[in-house]
Amino acid sequence: MDQVLQNKPIGIFDSGIGGLTVAHAIQQKLPAEQLIYFGDTAHLPYGDKSEAAIQAYSIKIADVLLAHQCKVIVIACNSASSAAYELLKAYVGSKAYVIDVINPMVQLVGQSFSNKKVGLIGTKRTVQSGVYASKLAALPQPIVVSQLATPLLVHMIEEGFFNNRISHDIIAQYLNDESLQNIEALILACTHFPLIKEEIKAFYHNRVAVLDSAEEVAISLEMYLKQNNLLSERNSKPQHTFLVSDFTASFEASTKLFFGEIVKLNKHPLWE
């Protein structure tokens, strides 16, 4: 196997900061892999953008990641995954493998939670798209998912309000909704939500399986790299690159919440 190919980076993108939870999960599972992260902060959030706009942004970001010779492109955003995954796969072709945040979760739920009541929380766009519901309904053993849009959670997390009384109350208000009663598993269908995973588990007293998309993407990516002999063989710690389409100092400071350590952002506008 070509070692140069093995040591090419993993590209990851999101509309902003939430996808850093996916990047962090990948770093933890695959510490030898170099990461190139692109946060499209000039156009966040994708949740209120049209499908055509999200597709246009995704294509431009893919061009950036391909220019960095990424061997894999991870769509670390539920909105972009639902709007642009199939298009991006066709556009990228054989240049890189494309993985989204939805299909690994659907696969896990299909394998482990058939014949069980499953809930889902996410942004309005993700819930309204019905992408999880349609994919789960199309499984050999169809699964019906009870979905609830929880838009306040994203803003709460971005403002740093979690692991406190305010976040406990907001989380409880959502999870007490009638649609989520008597579930046996809950899909966290937003890449912000791993930051409140422990709070959600505590709310359920660990009686409900809380399914983290960031974790599942990292597992799926590791499996793909192993099966295709693409695991990096570098011995030294890789240097990661973090790009954003717009920059603010406050945004850079908040990246520590999502990535677990301070990272330096570099501005890379999508359109000059």
Phi, psi and omega per residue, in radians:
M1 nan 2.455 -3.141
D2 -1.192 1.973 -3.110
Q3 -1.134 -0.527 3.107
V4 -1.066 -0.737 3.110
L5 -1.148 -0.741 -3.138
Q6 -1.043 -0.636 -3.047
N7 -1.586 0.125 3.023
K8 -1.199 2.708 -3.032
P9 -1.373 2.932 2.987
I10 -1.716 2.149 3.079
G11 -1.616 2.401 -3.111
I12 -2.374 2.351 3.069
F13 -2.461 2.710 3.128
D14 -2.655 2.956 3.090
S15 -1.200 -0.286 -3.112
G16 -2.939 -1.993 -2.916
I17 -1.770 -0.437 -3.038
G18 -1.033 -0.620 -3.123
G19 -1.115 -0.228 3.067
L20 -1.110 -0.400 3.041
T21 -1.160 -0.607 3.072
V22 -1.213 -0.782 3.111
A23 -1.030 -0.712 -3.138
H24 -1.153 -0.741 3.121
A25 -1.098 -0.687 3.114
I26 -1.168 -0.733 3.115
Q27 -1.061 -0.720 -3.125
Q28 -1.147 -0.704 -3.091
K29 -1.433 -0.564 -3.042
L30 -2.258 1.216 -3.003
P31 -1.142 -0.299 3.141
A32 -1.475 -0.186 -3.077
E33 -1.462 2.353 3.041
Q34 -1.432 2.376 -3.105
L35 -1.966 2.399 2.959
I36 -2.049 1.936 -3.081
Y37 -1.849 2.348 3.074
F38 -2.153 2.055 3.054
G39 -1.836 2.040 -3.086
D40 -1.460 1.151 -3.013
T41 -1.204 -0.321 3.101
A42 -1.241 -0.332 -3.047
H43 -2.152 0.216 -3.119
L44 -1.313 2.669 -0.118
P45 -1.506 2.659 3.071
Y46 -1.254 -0.331 -3.051
G47 -1.044 -0.423 3.135
D48 -1.954 0.299 3.102
K49 -1.702 2.756 3.096
S50 -1.256 2.793 3.102
E51 -1.042 -0.724 -3.129
A52 -1.092 -0.710 3.133
A53 -1.135 -0.790 3.138
I54 -1.074 -0.710 3.112
Q55 -1.099 -0.724 3.124
A56 -1.109 -0.773 3.114
Y57 -1.094 -0.739 -3.080
S58 -1.115 -0.692 3.114
I59 -1.119 -0.776 3.126
K60 -1.093 -0.710 3.131
I61 -1.186 -0.684 3.090
A62 -1.028 -0.686 3.098
D63 -1.055 -0.715 3.113
V64 -1.099 -0.809 -3.091
L65 -1.201 -0.638 3.080
L66 -1.176 -0.594 3.081
A67 -1.119 -0.461 3.049
H68 -1.515 0.119 3.075
Q69 1.093 0.663 3.132
C70 -1.178 2.372 3.120
K71 -1.470 -0.374 3.109
V72 -2.413 2.489 2.990
I73 -2.055 2.118 3.141
V74 -1.808 2.107 3.051
I75 -1.502 1.697 -3.008
A76 -1.613 0.783 -3.057
C77 -2.648 2.240 -3.134
N78 -1.160 -0.703 -3.127
S79 -1.121 -0.791 3.119
A80 -1.203 -0.586 3.109
S81 -1.107 -0.749 -3.116
S82 -1.279 -0.563 -3.047
A83 -1.591 -0.520 -2.894
A84 -2.271 -0.019 -3.040
Y85 -1.029 -0.921 -3.098
E86 -1.126 -0.725 3.112
L87 -1.075 -0.776 -3.097
L88 -1.162 -0.680 3.083
K89 -1.020 -0.796 3.141
A90 -1.156 -0.691 -3.103
Y91 -1.191 -0.778 -3.081
V92 -1.296 -0.607 3.123
G93 1.049 -2.269 -3.086
S94 -1.550 0.044 -3.083
K95 -1.233 -0.533 3.137
A96 -2.803 2.690 3.048
Y97 -1.444 2.394 -3.127
V98 -1.962 2.275 3.112
I99 -2.243 2.451 3.132
D100 -1.949 -3.092 -3.134
V101 -1.669 -0.125 -3.037
I102 -1.597 -0.884 -3.045
N103 -1.081 -0.701 3.071
P104 -1.055 -0.633 3.121
M105 -1.221 -0.745 3.108
V106 -1.044 -0.716 3.132
Q107 -1.100 -0.773 3.122
L108 -1.066 -0.836 -3.104
V109 -1.097 -0.728 3.127
G110 -1.088 -0.635 -3.110
Q111 -1.366 -0.613 -2.937
S112 -1.961 -0.243 -3.008
F113 -2.333 0.499 3.054
S114 -1.157 2.541 -3.118
N115 1.143 0.348 3.096
K116 -2.161 2.706 3.130
K117 -1.425 2.139 -3.070
V118 -2.051 2.367 3.065
G119 -1.887 2.911 3.132
L120 -2.598 2.392 2.984
I121 -2.172 2.500 -3.115
G122 -2.985 -3.006 3.101
T123 -1.256 2.914 3.111
K124 -1.043 -0.735 -3.106
R125 -1.102 -0.785 -3.118
T126 -1.094 -0.781 -3.139
V127 -1.169 -0.804 -3.102
Q128 -1.179 -0.467 3.114
S129 -1.145 -0.478 -3.128
G130 1.191 0.268 -3.024
V131 -1.146 -0.728 3.116
Y132 -1.161 -0.785 -3.107
A133 -1.035 -0.765 -3.095
S134 -1.225 -0.688 3.137
K135 -1.200 -0.695 3.126
L136 -1.224 -0.599 3.113
A137 -1.214 -0.400 -3.096
A138 -1.568 -0.005 3.127
L139 -1.194 2.733 3.097
P140 -0.906 -0.679 2.986
Q141 -1.952 1.617 -3.008
P142 -0.970 2.456 3.124
I143 -2.111 2.262 3.073
V144 -1.627 2.255 -3.110
V145 -1.972 2.374 3.065
S146 -1.632 2.006 -3.018
Q147 -1.841 2.554 3.076
L148 -2.470 2.161 3.035
A149 -1.299 2.295 -3.087
T150 -2.252 1.113 -2.991
P151 -1.096 -0.513 -3.122
L152 -1.135 -0.457 -3.058
L153 -1.124 -0.671 -3.139
V154 -1.093 -0.858 -3.126
H155 -1.132 -0.682 3.112
M156 -1.022 -0.819 -3.107
I157 -1.171 -0.772 -3.114
E158 -1.112 -0.467 3.095
E159 -1.515 0.035 3.100
G160 1.431 0.225 3.135
F161 -1.597 1.458 2.964
F162 -2.612 2.809 -3.018
N163 1.045 0.682 3.051
N164 -2.564 3.139 -3.046
R165 -1.103 -0.643 -3.134
I166 -1.091 -0.841 -3.122
S167 -1.171 -0.656 3.097
H168 -1.007 -0.761 -3.091
D169 -1.182 -0.743 -3.132
I170 -1.163 -0.764 3.116
I171 -1.063 -0.797 3.139
A172 -1.085 -0.694 3.128
Q173 -1.029 -0.759 3.127
Y174 -1.240 -0.847 -3.018
L175 -1.255 -0.293 3.052
N176 -1.431 -0.030 3.133
D177 -1.015 2.505 -3.079
E178 -0.975 -0.602 -3.077
S179 -1.163 -0.351 -3.080
L180 -1.835 0.223 -3.125
Q181 -1.338 2.487 3.061
N182 1.110 0.481 3.058
I183 -1.409 2.742 3.103
E184 -1.905 -0.227 3.078
A185 -2.610 2.595 3.124
L186 -2.246 2.123 3.086
I187 -1.476 2.184 3.029
L188 -1.557 1.634 -2.999
A189 -1.624 0.738 3.065
C190 -2.691 2.364 -3.054
T191 -1.320 -0.066 2.970
H192 -1.331 -0.513 -2.865
F193 -1.253 -0.334 3.017
P194 -0.974 -0.434 3.139
L195 -1.218 -0.333 3.098
I196 -2.011 0.285 -3.107
K197 -1.026 -0.772 -3.102
E198 -1.168 -0.620 3.082
E199 -1.125 -0.700 3.133
I200 -1.176 -0.737 3.096
K201 -1.074 -0.677 3.120
A202 -1.154 -0.681 3.099
F203 -1.006 -0.720 -3.118
Y204 -1.530 0.028 -3.107
H205 0.920 0.655 3.106
N206 1.057 0.358 3.121
R207 -1.602 -0.144 3.109
V208 -2.107 2.337 3.075
A209 -1.273 2.123 -3.131
V210 -1.779 2.000 -2.947
L211 -1.754 2.067 -2.995
D212 -1.740 2.020 -3.090
S213 -1.144 -0.584 3.137
A214 -1.063 -0.788 3.133
E215 -1.099 -0.748 -3.113
E216 -1.181 -0.639 3.089
V217 -1.110 -0.758 3.130
A218 -1.076 -0.707 3.116
I219 -1.140 -0.786 -3.131
S220 -1.126 -0.707 3.120
L221 -1.127 -0.781 3.115
E222 -1.024 -0.742 -3.140
M223 -1.081 -0.789 3.131
Y224 -1.069 -0.809 -3.107
L225 -1.113 -0.694 3.107
K226 -1.137 -0.813 -3.096
Q227 -1.107 -0.477 -3.082
N228 -1.903 0.269 3.119
N229 0.905 0.771 -3.095
L230 -1.979 0.140 3.096
L231 -1.119 2.377 3.128
S232 -1.104 2.495 3.117
E233 -1.955 0.256 -3.140
R234 -1.213 2.546 -3.102
N235 -1.658 -0.486 -3.116
S236 -1.554 2.816 3.124
K237 -1.173 2.231 -3.099
P238 -1.253 2.662 3.063
Q239 -1.669 2.006 -3.128
H240 -1.497 2.679 3.116
T241 -2.126 2.312 -3.130
F242 -2.116 2.020 -3.094
L243 -1.974 2.537 3.044
V244 -2.373 2.604 -3.135
S245 -1.429 -0.248 3.014
D246 -2.588 2.740 -2.995
F247 -2.330 2.370 2.903
T248 -2.409 2.574 -3.132
A249 -1.100 -0.640 -3.121
S250 -1.151 -0.625 3.100
F251 -1.131 -0.763 3.130
E252 -1.064 -0.715 -3.135
A253 -1.102 -0.623 -3.076
S254 -1.367 -0.180 -3.140
T255 -1.091 -0.442 3.136
K256 -1.070 -0.592 3.125
L257 -1.027 -0.685 -3.008
F258 -1.618 -0.572 -3.081
F259 -1.750 -0.218 3.087
G260 1.529 -0.095 3.080
E261 -2.728 2.829 -3.136
I262 -1.253 2.325 3.084
V263 -2.194 2.618 3.116
K264 -1.637 2.159 -3.139
L265 -1.596 2.476 3.081
N266 -2.060 2.288 -3.110
K267 -1.348 2.294 3.121
H268 -2.512 1.504 -3.105
P269 -1.034 2.475 3.097
L270 -1.277 -0.635 3.113
W271 -2.192 2.160 3.120
E272 -1.405 nan nan
